[in-house]
Amino acid sequence: MIINNDVAKKLKKDFPIFKNNPKLIYLDNGATTQKPNRVINTIKEFYEKYNANVARGFYKQSQIAMEQYQNARRIVAKFINAEAEEIIFTHNATDSINSVAYAIESIIPEGRDEIVLTEMEHHSNLIPWQQLAFRSGFKLKFIKIKDDFTLDLQDAQEKITKKTAIVSLTHVSNSLGTINPVEEIVKIAKSLGVLTLIDATQSVPHMKVDVGKIGSDFLVFSGHKMLGPTGVGVLYGKRELLEKMQPFNFGGGMIKSVSKESSEFADLPEKFEAGTPNIAGAVALAEAITYIDKIGVDNIHRWESELMKYLIESLKKVGDIVLYNVGLKNTSGILSFNIKGIHAHDVASILDSYDVAVRAGHHCCMPLMKRLGIPGTVRASFYFYNTYEDIDKFVEAVKKTKEKFGR
């Protein structure tokens, strides 16, 4: 499906929030995306027709629920070119990263006590590693970003060494939209036997992500940023590593046998899914992926690039706009900016009065904002249902915001 403005308008009709809020200009897709009817209806249908717990249910409803849950796993796996057993359902990407940060010590080779991150990480890919460092005495290192907002690969080569335990970095910056060269960085790490994790929260919904091609040991993303419901996320891990790692949650559903003195854990992936999972959430995420697959992630990325180009050209005409952007070839559908002399929070508040929804602040990237020397930015983030008209109304609202502040 080739997306143009008319197609985007048509696709927007699949989303009831826009019918219920016809004036809404939604440009906060980096925080969460809206949900199409088919995803909402999937959740409703599951609870109305098939609701039952999974595993060990010998009655029809439980078997249907189990099949839907396992089919969801297969759909997720295929979407990123993984095996079903390598897909662990979690609460969200944050939960996925925390899970790895707690379990990874069991597979880190002796003598490796450094963790390498980047200066542009979301707090979700920083704080779990800080806590690991506090617990176990690891040292944190950060790959620098250059003045053009791209990662310094020379610095990466210097900081990733034989003392590195893991390199964990974002695929796409949630604040800048920078698409990082994750394949190159993973290659550097693998040459030294270093484990790698990719935070693909901002990439999986917008571009083709192939775990085989990237080559990372772990990869995480959230359902709610790709048309799915909140409360369901994905942790991909290479089978051989997951089999070696100790579970990080314990209880029902993740065991093979139990005595008073000991337990034998289940095989993958159940080994890492203690307790009752978000069954309806996983099934709805699979439906969201099926919908995205029909459109095509390459088509989504192409349309977002067109919208980005249109927005940048429009904002440059406004004047007094500072853009934090690396250029169309290296960015996703995210644009951070500031209006000179006006705080980002004030801008977002005024834009809301014109029914324009954007995000403002540090975007859970305080170290990055410190590096940039600013308190925060205004962030506009697209998805395939956004249109040129959305941007026109957004830019007009920016102009009116400037006028209100006498700029």
C-alpha positions as CSV (number, residue, x, y, z in Angstrom):
1,M,0.0,0.0,0.0
2,I,1.6,3.3,-1.1
3,I,0.6,6.0,1.3
4,N,-0.1,9.5,0.1
5,N,-2.2,12.2,1.7
6,D,-5.5,10.7,0.4
7,V,-4.6,7.3,1.7
8,A,-3.6,8.7,5.1
9,K,-7.0,10.4,5.3
10,K,-8.7,7.1,4.6
11,L,-6.7,5.2,7.1
12,K,-7.5,7.8,9.8
13,K,-11.1,6.7,9.5
14,D,-10.1,3.4,11.0
15,F,-9.4,5.1,14.3
16,P,-12.4,6.0,16.4
17,I,-10.6,8.6,18.5
18,F,-10.5,10.9,15.5
19,K,-14.3,10.5,14.9
20,N,-14.9,11.2,18.6
21,N,-12.5,14.2,18.6
22,P,-12.8,15.6,15.0
23,K,-10.6,18.7,15.8
24,L,-7.7,16.7,17.3
25,I,-4.4,17.1,15.6
26,Y,-2.5,14.2,17.2
27,L,1.3,14.6,16.9
28,D,2.4,12.6,20.0
29,N,2.8,9.2,18.4
30,G,6.3,8.8,20.0
31,A,4.6,8.6,23.4
32,T,1.7,6.3,22.2
33,T,-0.2,5.7,19.0
34,Q,-3.9,5.6,18.6
35,K,-5.8,2.3,18.2
36,P,-7.7,1.2,15.1
37,N,-11.2,-0.3,15.4
38,R,-9.9,-3.8,14.6
39,V,-7.5,-3.7,17.6
40,I,-10.2,-2.4,20.0
41,N,-12.6,-5.0,18.7
42,T,-10.1,-7.8,19.2
43,I,-9.8,-6.9,22.9
44,K,-13.6,-6.7,23.2
45,E,-14.1,-10.0,21.3
46,F,-11.5,-11.9,23.4
47,Y,-13.2,-10.9,26.7
48,E,-16.7,-11.5,25.4
49,K,-16.1,-14.8,23.6
50,Y,-12.8,-16.5,24.5
51,N,-11.8,-15.2,27.9
52,A,-10.0,-17.9,29.9
53,N,-6.5,-18.4,31.4
54,V,-3.8,-20.1,29.4
55,A,-1.9,-23.3,30.1
56,R,-3.2,-26.5,31.6
57,G,-6.8,-25.7,30.8
58,F,-8.4,-28.8,29.3
59,Y,-11.7,-27.1,28.4
60,K,-12.5,-25.5,25.1
61,Q,-12.3,-21.8,26.1
62,S,-8.9,-22.2,27.6
63,Q,-7.6,-24.1,24.6
64,I,-8.8,-21.3,22.3
65,A,-7.2,-18.7,24.5
66,M,-4.0,-20.6,24.5
67,E,-4.0,-21.0,20.8
68,Q,-4.6,-17.3,20.3
69,Y,-1.8,-16.4,22.7
70,Q,0.7,-18.7,21.0
71,N,-0.4,-17.5,17.6
72,A,0.3,-13.9,18.8
73,R,3.8,-15.0,19.7
74,R,4.3,-16.5,16.2
75,I,3.1,-13.3,14.6
76,V,5.4,-11.1,16.7
77,A,8.3,-13.4,15.9
78,K,7.7,-13.3,12.2
79,F,7.4,-9.5,12.2
80,I,11.0,-9.2,13.4
81,N,12.4,-12.4,11.9
82,A,12.8,-14.3,15.1
83,E,11.8,-17.7,16.3
84,A,8.6,-17.9,18.5
85,E,10.6,-19.4,21.4
86,E,12.8,-16.3,21.4
87,I,9.8,-14.0,22.1
88,I,9.0,-13.2,25.7
89,F,5.9,-11.2,26.4
90,T,6.4,-8.5,29.1
91,H,4.5,-5.5,30.4
92,N,6.4,-3.0,28.1
93,A,9.9,-2.2,26.8
94,T,10.9,-0.8,30.2
95,D,10.0,-4.1,31.8
96,S,11.9,-6.0,29.1
97,I,15.1,-4.0,29.7
98,N,14.8,-4.3,33.5
99,S,14.4,-8.1,33.0
100,V,17.6,-8.4,31.1
101,A,19.4,-6.1,33.5
102,Y,18.5,-8.4,36.4
103,A,19.2,-11.7,34.6
104,I,22.2,-10.9,32.6
105,E,24.8,-11.4,35.3
106,S,24.5,-15.2,35.0
107,I,25.9,-15.1,31.4
108,I,28.5,-12.3,31.6
109,P,32.0,-13.7,31.2
110,E,34.5,-13.2,34.1
111,G,36.4,-9.9,34.0
112,R,33.8,-7.9,32.1
113,D,32.5,-5.1,34.4
114,E,31.7,-2.2,32.1
115,I,28.3,-1.2,30.6
116,V,28.3,1.0,27.4
117,L,25.3,3.2,26.7
118,T,24.9,6.4,24.7
119,E,24.2,10.0,25.6
120,M,20.8,9.9,23.9
121,E,19.2,7.1,25.9
122,H,15.7,7.2,27.3
123,H,15.7,6.8,31.1
124,S,14.3,3.3,30.6
125,N,17.5,2.3,29.0
126,L,19.7,4.1,31.6
127,I,18.3,3.6,35.0
128,P,18.1,-0.2,34.9
129,W,21.8,-0.3,34.0
130,Q,22.6,2.3,36.7
131,Q,21.0,0.0,39.2
132,L,23.0,-3.0,37.9
133,A,26.1,-0.9,38.4
134,F,25.1,0.0,41.9
135,R,24.4,-3.6,42.8
136,S,27.4,-5.2,41.2
137,G,30.1,-2.5,40.9
138,F,29.9,-2.2,37.1
139,K,31.2,1.0,35.5
140,L,29.0,3.0,33.1
141,K,30.4,4.5,29.9
142,F,28.6,6.7,27.4
143,I,29.1,6.9,23.6
144,K,29.1,10.6,22.8
145,I,26.9,12.3,20.3
146,K,28.4,14.8,17.8
147,D,27.1,18.3,17.1
148,D,25.0,16.9,14.2
149,F,23.1,14.7,16.7
150,T,24.6,11.5,15.4
151,L,26.6,9.0,17.4
152,D,30.4,9.3,17.4
153,L,31.4,5.9,16.0
154,Q,35.1,6.6,16.8
155,D,34.2,7.1,20.4
156,A,32.1,3.9,20.3
157,Q,35.2,1.9,19.1
158,E,37.2,3.4,21.9
159,K,34.7,2.7,24.7
160,I,33.7,-0.8,23.7
161,T,36.5,-3.1,24.9
162,K,37.2,-6.6,26.2
163,K,36.1,-5.3,29.6
164,T,32.6,-4.4,28.3
165,A,29.8,-6.7,29.6
166,I,27.0,-5.3,27.5
167,V,26.3,-2.4,25.0
168,S,22.7,-1.2,25.2
169,L,21.5,1.5,22.9
170,T,18.4,2.9,21.3
171,H,17.7,2.2,17.6
172,V,15.9,5.5,17.1
173,S,16.2,8.4,19.6
174,N,12.8,9.2,21.1
175,S,13.8,12.8,21.4
176,L,15.9,13.6,18.3
177,G,14.6,11.0,15.8
178,T,18.1,10.0,15.0
179,I,18.4,6.5,13.5
180,N,21.5,5.0,15.0
181,P,23.8,2.6,13.0
182,V,23.0,-0.3,15.3
183,E,24.4,-2.9,12.9
184,E,27.8,-1.2,12.9
185,I,27.8,-0.9,16.7
186,V,26.7,-4.5,17.2
187,K,29.4,-5.6,14.8
188,I,32.0,-3.8,16.9
189,A,30.7,-5.4,20.1
190,K,30.5,-8.9,18.6
191,S,34.1,-8.7,17.4
192,L,35.0,-8.4,21.1
193,G,32.5,-10.9,22.4
194,V,30.3,-8.3,24.0
195,L,26.6,-8.7,24.6
196,T,24.2,-6.2,23.0
197,L,20.7,-5.0,23.5
198,I,18.7,-2.7,21.2
199,D,15.9,-0.6,22.4
200,A,13.7,-0.7,19.3
201,T,10.7,1.0,20.8
202,Q,10.8,3.9,18.3
203,S,11.9,1.8,15.3
204,V,9.7,-1.3,15.2
205,P,6.5,0.6,14.5
206,H,8.1,2.7,11.8
207,M,10.6,0.7,9.8
208,K,11.7,-2.8,9.0
209,V,13.5,-4.3,11.9
210,D,15.2,-7.7,11.3
211,V,16.9,-9.2,14.4
212,G,18.9,-11.5,12.2
213,K,20.3,-8.6,10.2
214,I,21.0,-6.4,13.2
215,G,22.6,-9.3,15.0
216,S,21.9,-8.1,18.6
217,D,21.6,-10.5,21.5
218,F,18.4,-8.8,22.8
219,L,15.9,-6.4,21.4
220,V,12.9,-4.8,23.1
221,F,9.8,-2.9,22.1
222,S,6.3,-1.9,23.4
223,G,2.9,-2.7,22.0
224,H,1.2,0.7,22.7
225,K,3.6,2.6,20.4
226,M,2.5,0.4,17.4
227,L,-1.3,0.5,17.6
228,G,-1.5,-2.2,20.3
229,P,-2.8,-1.8,23.9
230,T,-0.8,-0.6,26.9
231,G,0.5,-3.2,29.2
232,V,2.1,-5.5,26.7
233,G,5.7,-5.5,25.5
234,V,8.2,-7.8,23.9
235,L,11.7,-9.0,24.8
236,Y,13.5,-10.8,22.0
237,G,16.6,-12.8,23.1
238,K,18.8,-15.3,21.2
239,R,17.7,-18.8,22.1
240,E,21.1,-20.0,23.3
241,L,21.4,-17.0,25.7
242,L,17.8,-17.4,27.1
243,E,18.4,-21.0,27.7
244,K,21.5,-20.2,29.8
245,M,20.0,-17.2,31.7
246,Q,18.3,-17.7,35.0
247,P,14.6,-16.5,35.2
248,F,14.0,-13.1,36.7
249,N,10.4,-13.7,37.8
250,F,9.2,-16.8,39.7
251,G,5.9,-18.5,40.3
252,G,3.2,-20.3,38.4
253,G,3.4,-20.9,34.7
254,M,7.2,-21.0,34.5
255,I,7.9,-24.3,36.1
256,K,8.2,-27.9,34.9
257,S,8.1,-29.5,38.3
258,V,8.2,-28.4,42.0
259,S,9.0,-30.1,45.3
260,K,9.2,-28.6,48.7
261,E,13.0,-28.1,48.3
262,S,13.5,-27.2,44.6
263,S,12.0,-26.4,41.3
264,E,12.7,-27.2,37.6
265,F,12.0,-24.4,35.2
266,A,9.9,-24.7,32.1
267,D,11.3,-24.6,28.6
268,L,11.4,-21.4,26.5
269,P,9.5,-19.1,26.4
270,E,7.4,-20.0,29.4
271,K,10.5,-20.1,31.5
272,F,10.4,-16.2,31.6
273,E,6.7,-15.7,31.8
274,A,5.7,-16.2,35.4
275,G,2.0,-15.7,36.4
276,T,-0.9,-15.0,34.2
277,P,0.2,-12.9,31.2
278,N,-1.7,-10.1,29.5
279,I,-3.4,-12.6,27.1
280,A,-5.8,-10.1,25.5
281,G,-3.0,-7.6,25.1
282,A,-0.8,-10.0,23.3
283,V,-3.6,-11.1,21.0
284,A,-4.5,-7.4,20.3
285,L,-0.8,-6.7,19.6
286,A,-0.8,-9.4,17.0
287,E,-3.8,-7.9,15.4
288,A,-2.0,-4.5,15.4
289,I,1.0,-6.1,13.7
290,T,-1.3,-7.7,11.1
291,Y,-2.8,-4.3,10.3
292,I,0.7,-2.7,10.1
293,D,1.9,-5.6,7.8
294,K,-1.0,-4.9,5.5
295,I,0.1,-1.3,5.1
296,G,3.8,-2.1,5.1
297,V,6.5,-0.6,7.4
298,D,8.5,0.6,4.4
299,N,5.5,2.5,3.2
300,I,5.0,3.9,6.7
301,H,8.6,5.1,6.9
302,R,8.4,6.6,3.4
303,W,5.3,8.6,4.3
304,E,6.7,9.8,7.6
305,S,9.8,11.1,5.7
306,E,7.5,13.0,3.4
307,L,5.7,14.5,6.3
308,M,9.0,15.4,8.0
309,K,10.2,17.2,4.9
310,Y,7.0,19.1,4.6
311,L,7.0,20.1,8.3
312,I,10.7,21.2,8.3
313,E,10.1,23.4,5.2
314,S,7.0,24.9,6.8
315,L,8.6,25.6,10.2
316,K,11.7,27.2,8.6
317,K,9.3,29.9,7.1
318,V,7.9,30.7,10.5
319,G,11.2,32.1,11.9
320,D,12.7,32.0,15.4
321,I,12.5,28.1,15.3
322,V,15.4,26.0,16.6
323,L,15.4,22.5,15.0
324,Y,17.1,19.6,16.7
325,N,17.3,17.4,13.7
326,V,20.0,15.6,11.7
327,G,18.5,15.6,8.2
328,L,16.0,13.5,6.4
329,K,18.2,10.6,5.6
330,N,19.0,9.8,9.2
331,T,15.8,10.5,11.0
332,S,12.5,8.9,11.8
333,G,9.1,10.6,12.1
334,I,10.2,12.7,15.1
335,L,11.1,16.4,15.2
336,S,12.2,18.3,18.3
337,F,12.2,22.0,18.2
338,N,12.0,25.2,20.3
339,I,10.7,28.6,19.7
340,K,13.3,31.1,20.7
341,G,12.5,32.8,24.0
342,I,9.6,30.6,24.9
343,H,9.7,27.5,27.2
344,A,8.7,24.2,25.7
345,H,6.0,23.6,28.3
346,D,4.4,27.0,27.4
347,V,4.4,26.2,23.7
348,A,2.8,22.8,24.2
349,S,0.1,24.3,26.5
350,I,-0.8,27.0,24.0
351,L,-0.8,24.4,21.1
352,D,-3.3,22.3,23.1
353,S,-5.7,25.3,23.1
354,Y,-5.7,24.9,19.3
355,D,-6.4,21.1,19.7
356,V,-2.8,20.2,18.7
357,A,-1.3,17.4,20.9
358,V,2.5,17.4,21.2
359,R,5.0,16.3,23.9
360,A,7.2,18.9,25.7
361,G,10.0,18.6,28.2
362,H,13.0,16.5,28.6
363,H,11.3,13.4,27.1
364,C,12.9,11.1,29.7
365,C,16.3,12.1,28.4
366,M,17.7,14.4,31.0
367,P,21.4,13.6,30.3
368,L,20.8,14.4,26.6
369,M,19.1,17.7,27.4
370,K,22.1,18.5,29.6
371,R,24.4,17.7,26.7
372,L,22.4,20.0,24.5
373,G,22.4,22.7,27.1
374,I,18.6,23.1,27.2
375,P,15.8,22.3,29.7
376,G,13.7,20.5,27.0
377,T,12.1,20.7,23.6
378,V,8.7,20.5,21.9
379,R,8.4,17.2,20.1
380,A,6.1,16.4,17.2
381,S,6.0,12.8,16.2
382,F,4.1,11.3,13.3
383,Y,2.4,8.1,12.3
384,F,0.9,7.0,9.0
385,Y,-2.5,8.5,9.7
386,N,-1.1,12.0,9.9
387,T,-1.7,14.3,6.9
388,Y,-0.5,17.5,5.3
389,E,-3.5,19.2,6.8
390,D,-2.4,18.1,10.3
391,I,0.9,19.8,9.7
392,D,-0.7,22.9,8.2
393,K,-2.9,23.3,11.3
394,F,0.1,22.6,13.6
395,V,2.3,25.2,11.9
396,E,-0.5,27.7,12.1
397,A,-0.9,27.0,15.8
398,V,2.9,27.6,16.2
399,K,2.5,31.0,14.5
400,K,-0.3,31.9,16.8
401,T,1.7,30.8,19.8
402,K,4.5,33.1,18.8
403,E,2.1,36.0,18.5
404,K,0.7,35.3,22.0
405,F,4.2,35.8,23.3
406,G,5.0,38.8,21.2
407,R,7.5,37.0,19.1
